[in-house]
Amino acid sequence: MKIKPIVLIDIDGVITNFTKFYVDCAKYLGFPAAHGVDEDWCPKHWNVGQALGLKRYQRAAVWHRMSEPNVAQTIEPYPGAIEGVTQVMQYADVYFPTQPIYESSTWEYDRYCWFKQHFNEKVADRLIFTKDKSVIFGHVFIDDKPNHIRDWKKRWGTGTAVLWPQPYNADVLGIGAEFFRPNEPDWRWVHIRAAEAAHRGEAPSWTH
Ligand SMILES: [Mg+2]
């Protein structure tokens, strides 16, 4: 039986360029380490601030800046991401699990506005704010963070877990066995995975 698959798509590092957002905030604060950094620069490990060479107090200041009202609305989508997600939405029920930043009093509202601006209100209604994405049911789950992918896959054994490729998650083990990692950010590849999940017609089930 053919079904409409549920596809869960993480936002930061998948749809939006969180790295550039971080660097832009560091530049705004005038930290010399951030100046001269290319538009498409991306670190090889998770801590952007450390990769930039920022001191601890500077990294704290960047987080503070990111948490100010409206600032989160300035984060940029990756080229092709809005179009790619829109295509996936044509044949899948898409939801967007994302971790809130509790230090910000307006993060969730800013994110909602961002979705209304780049998609529309109906799509914005599909945001899911949570620290534990593994409890959310779906046929396909896409995230750039290995821990989220592992936790979700552990709960939903037969579900398709996709580690969205970034330079900072290139050395993760388990590819092919536990989860997929496409060679490059490719929304057509997501279409194929979602279509396969729909064709199989079986829903992942809770494993523990
Ligand atoms: Mg992410």
Residues whose N, C-alpha, C, O or C-beta is under 5 A from the ligand:
A	BS01	MG	D10 I11 D12 G13 D144 K145
